[in-house]
C-alpha cells in the first residue's frame, strides 16, 4: 500500500472527524446563552448538554460492529448525511422539547470516531498505529472550532442560523470525504482467524478496564469541555466570552497534543504512557480539588489569618497540564486496544469509545450533584480525583495479576522429567 494513499486517508478522515466533533459539541456553545433567554433551570440546562453525549456514546457500539462488517468509509458518509437534517431543523426550533430531541439526533455525530478509527487503522502497520490514531484524534479540535464559530454566528445572526450553517458545512465535508478519501484496501475485511464474539469480549476484564481508562482520559475531557464555561463564570465571576476563551485554550491544546501522544505510545508502549498520564493528572487534581480556605492560627501574642485558594491563572495552568496528559492518554488507550484486539478494532474500539463518551453524559450531572452536596465548586475536581484513583488501583492490580499468570504458565510449561540435562 502506498504511503501517499495512507496519508490521504488519514488527512480526510481527520478532517471529517473534526467536522463531526464540532457538531457533536455544538450545544456546549449555544445552550449556555439560551439558558438565560429561555429561563431554563439548571436541570434543563444539564439535560440539553447531556443529550448529544448520550446518543453519541450509545451509537458507537453498533457503529463499531457495522464497521467491522462493511466499508467504514461508506458508513462514515452515511452518518454525516443523517445528521444534516437535524442541524437544519435548529432554524425552526421554538421549544425546549424540540431542542432536546434535536440534541439527541445530532448526537449521532459522536459515532464518527469509531468509524474513522476503523477506517484509518486499515492503512497502517501495527508499529504505526499509535501515531496514525493519535493524528486522527486531533479531530477533537473540532470542539475548539465550535467554541469560536458558534458564539460569533449567534452574536452576528442569531442562534437560529447556527444550525443551517453547520448543516451546510457538514454536507460539504461529507461530499469532500466521499469523493477524495481513498477506499479501504480490498483485504480490509478479510481476516485469517475468527474474531472473538461479543460474549467472549464482554467476559474479558481487560476490555472493561480499558473502558474505564478511556472514561477518564476522554470522558472527563468531554465533561470539562461542557462544564468549564459554567465553572469559570461561577467560581471566578468571568464573563461568558472570557469563560469560552479559557475553555478554548484547554480544548485546543489537549486535542493537538494527541498526535504526539500516539507517537509516544508507539515508541514507549501504551501502558507506560498511561501510567505517566495518570500520575501527572493525580497531582494536578489534588491541587484543583482544594477549596478556598481561610484558617486562623492562634498565636501567643496574636492570631494569624491565612487564606488559601487557587486563583484563575494557577487553575488554568493546572488544567492545561491535565489537558496535555489527557491528550496523551486518549492516544495510548487506542494503541493498547489495537495491540490486543486487531481483528475486533471496530467492535472493541466502539465499545470502549462508548464507555468513554458516557463520561460526557454522566460526569457533568455528577459535577452538579457533588457541588450541591458539598457547597463548593472544586468538589467537581474531587470527583475526578476519585475516578482517577480507582483507575490507577485497577491498573496496578491488573498488572500484578498478569505477571502472576505469566509465571504460572511458565512454570506449568516446564517439565523437569523431560529435561535431558538430568
Number of C-alpha atoms within 10 A of each C-alpha: 8 7 10 9 15 19 17 14 24 25 16 22 27 25 19 27 30 25 28 32 25 26 30 29 28 27 25 26 22 20 19 19 15 14 15 11 9 11 11 15 11 10 10 15 17 19 17 23 27 28 23 29 30 23 24 29 26 21 20 29 23 16 26 29 21 16 27 20 13 12 18 27 23 16 18 26 20 13 20 27 19 15 22 23 18 21 24 20 16 20 16 12 14 10 9 14 12 13 20 19 15 22 28 20 21 28 29 26 31 29 30 29 30 30 30 27 28 27 27 24 24 20 24 18 10 15 14 18 26 34 24 26 28 31 23 27 27 24 26 27 22 25 28 25 20 24 25 15 16 24 20 14 17 16 9 10 11 13 19 18 18 22 23 18 15 22 22 15 15 22 19 16 22 23 14 15 22 18 10 11 19 18 17 21 13 7 8 18 15 10 10 7 7 8 15 14 10 13 8 9 18 14 10 11 11 15 18 17 16 22 21 23 26 29 27 27 28 25 28 27 27 26 25 25 24 24 23 20 24 20 18 22 16 13 14 12 12 16 14 15 14 14 19 24 16 18 26 22 15 24 26 21 18 25 26 20 21 31 23 19 29 32 25 20 28 22 14 11 17 26 17 12 22 24 14 14 22 21 15 15 22 19 13 19 22 13 17 23 19 17 16 13 10 10 10 10 10 10 8 6 6 8 10 10 10 10 9 11 14 17 11 14 10 13 15 18 13 18 22 21 18 24 26 24 24 29 30 30 30 32 36 32 26 26 28 20 20 19 16 14 17 17 19 23 26 31 28 30 30 28 27 28 31 30 25 26 30 25 28 30 26 16 24 24 18 16 22 17 14 18 17 12 10 11 10 15 21 22 22 23 22 21 18 22 21 12 16 23 15 14 19 17 10 15 20 12 11 15 12 12 12 11 12 12 12 12 12 11 11 10 10 9 9 10 8 9 7 8 8 6 5 6
